[in-house]
Amino acid sequence: MGDYYNTRKEAEKAVLVALAPKKQSSEKTQEYLDELEFLAKTLGILTKQSFVQKLDKPDIRTFVGKGKLEEIITFVKDQQIDVVIFDEDLSPSQLRNLEKELEVKIYDRSLLILDIFLKRAQTAQAKTQVELARYQYLMPRLTRMWTHLERQRGGTGTRGGAGEKEIETDRRMIRDQIAVLKKKLEKIDRQGETRRKSRSNVVRVSLVGYTNVGKSTIMNMLSKGDIYAKDELFATVDSTVRKVVINTIPFLLSDTVGFIRKLPHNLIESFKSTLDEVREADILLHVVDISHPSFEEQMQVVNDTLTELGASDKEMIVVYNKIDQLNAHEGGEEFDFISGIDTTTKNKTNIFISAIEKTNTAEFRKVIFEKVKNHHRKIYPNYLAPEYY
């Protein structure tokens, strides 16, 4: 699949489709569409138009109503659109009906995210995890979607669709591949568990947060590393661990995949071994983009995911990043806005920084040092830690 993305000469053109519950504001609807467009852009797909229908729940047959679907069909044909992207997961029957009506490639939100992960994964573990999640997701949805798999076999993909024999062949291929990937992942997981056990005598700190909030930038700042950090979604898919020393006290700092709204369940399941870095950490650094208008909703997404992983009760430093961008937010003084944030959460410490501008980073290091020192003393009770300097 990587070859497909590397050799494609022209960006595919797409339209986005979303439902907006009647009580949802137009600003919130636009925010969700902007995120979906950002996801499409991350995969190299160019958005040409967005379609929104005010509905509290999807049409059981075609996701959107008949009138809205006809409007989308007309635009797709007139503008020679290649892809239609839905901001929800489609049922197998919805997918079948939509492919028949639209006659172009269909992405729902989960498949879009899965393909981004597949494109970004670098290590054998991450590639195996994403491939497994993707096959599990595709299994019940095989219709003309088999052309997604055809790319992996070196084909070009067509709009014509496959007969039942081809689909049945793909089902068998997927079942066999799932079995192979599960065995491969079990072996990789055992190796990872051995590595993590060897680190039991070192304090472990893990970065968590919504995607594109600045985790990798903070990782580089603390570890003086060169981890890929860019203004894009899921810049980091593979788990990265670095040794950091503050005031002679060493600890291991890990950066993991960013979370996002409606993260595919299969992906969370497959990545649970990678996210053991989070579950087994002594301290979590929950990085928040405080300049984002929906930062509180993003925080809730992260907290919900941590609960699903069984890591919600960890000691946590909430790192409100990007305070340099706050003057554009709310149109007021940044620290007036900050003062309104609840800082009384149990087992959590709050710090406000700008990783890019290095604002308040010395205080941030001090907070980390004090937390790490306490855990270090549990491992080495006789250790006399220096004062922070």
WORAVEN-V594275 format. One record per residue. NEAR is the number of other ideal C-beta (glycine too) atoms within 10 Angstrom. Layout:
NEAR  NEAR
//
This chain:
15  12  10  17  13  8  7  11  4  8  14  16  17  27  22  24  25  22  21  19  11  7  8  15  9  9  9  15  18  14  15  19  19  13  19  23  17  15  25  22  15  20  21  13  21  14  20  16  14  18  17  19  18  13  16  10  8  18  16  10  16  19  26  23  15  11  9  19  21  12  14  22  17  10  15  22  12  8  12  9  20  18  22  23  24  26  23  16  18  22  16  13  13  22  22  18  19  25  19  12  17  20  14  20  19  23  25  25  22  22  22  22  26  24  21  22  23  21  18  22  20  12  14  12  20  22  19  22  31  26  23  22  24  27  21  20  20  19  15  10  21  20  18  21  22  23  18  21  22  17  15  15  9  8  12  8  14  10  12  9  15  19  10  7  8  16  15  12  14  20  15  9  15  18  12  11  16  15  10  14  21  13  11  17  19  10  10  18  17  10  10  17  13  9  9  17  9  9  15  9  7  16  23  21  23  26  26  29  26  25  26  22  29  23  28  22  20  25  26  17  18  22  18  9  15  8  17  14  20  10  9  15  19  18  19  23  23  19  21  19  17  16  11  19  10  16  14  8  20  12  24  19  25  23  28  23  26  24  21  22  17  15  20  23  14  20  22  16  14  27  25  16  21  21  25  20  25  24  15  17  24  20  20  24  26  23  28  23  20  25  21  18  13  17  19  12  13  22  20  13  18  22  15  14  19  21  11  15  17  12  20  15  10  19  15  23  19  20  27  23  26  24  21  16  16  20  13  9  16  13  7  10  11  20  10  10  17  15  9  7  15  8  10  6  11  6  9  15  16  18  18  21  26  21  26  15  12  12  17  16  16  10  12  22  18  15  18  24  20  14  20  25  19  14  17  19  15  10  12  11  7  5  12  6  16  10  7  15  6
//
